[in-house]
Amino acid sequence: MKLVVKVKLDSKENILKQIRQALGISQEEFAKRLGVNRSSVARWETGYTKEASFTLRQIKALEKEIGKIGLRFADLPDNLN
């Protein structure tokens, strides 16, 4: 059984960037896992895109990824940027 330690997110920092960094992966890999391009991830992380929007497939992929770091959707703020 694999032990998963829950990551504590800082509400003052970009949530998606914190998730990616906690996973220990590049923007490119995060984009691949979510089914978007790397430039979308970069725009989300820099705040260039103010609100991230996701398809249902991407939401499911994000749910899988945050589960790897001990988080659930209920742990996330309403605004991920």
N, C-alpha and C positions, 0 to 999 in steps of 0.2 A: 504494500500500500504506500502510495506516494504522499508525503506530508506537504501540504500547501500552506504557506504563511500568508496571511492577509496583509496586503499592502495598505499603508495609511496614505491617503491622498491629501495634498495641501490645496485647499479651496482657492488660494491666491495664485496658484500656478495653473498652467494649461493641463487639463485633466487627460486629454488624449496623449499628450507628450509624456506625462507621468506613467500612464499605462504602458506605452511603448517602451520606455526606459526600464520599467520594472520587469518587462518581459525580456529585456536584454537584446532587443532586435533593432535593426536599422529601419529607417523610414521606408525603404524599398521593400523589406520583408513584411513590415506591418501593412503596407499598401496591398501587397500580394495576398496576405491572409484575409484582408477585408474586401478584396475585390475592387479596389480603386487604384488610381495611379499615384506615384510617389509625390507628384506636385500637389495633389489634393491633401495628402498628409502634411506636407510642408506648409501649405496655406492654413490648415487648421491649427497647426502648432505655433505659427507666427502670429496668428490672429488676423491674417489678411482676409480670410473668410470668417465672418463673424458667427455664423451658425452652421454647424455641420449637419447635413441631412443624409439619411441612410435609407437604402432599400431594405425590405424584409430580409433578404439574403445576407446583406451586410450587417444587419442587427444581430442575426443569428451567429455570424462569424465573430462579431464583437463580444457577444455573450460567451462564446467558447474561449476567447482569448482572456477576458477578464477573470473567468473561472480559474485559469491557470495561475493567477496571482491572488486567489482567495477572495475575489470580489463578486458581487452580484449587482444587477442593475439598481436595486434599492440602495446600494452604497454610493451610487453616483449622483452628483448634483444634476439639476434640470438642464443646466448649460454646461456642455463639455468643453467649451473653449475657454 
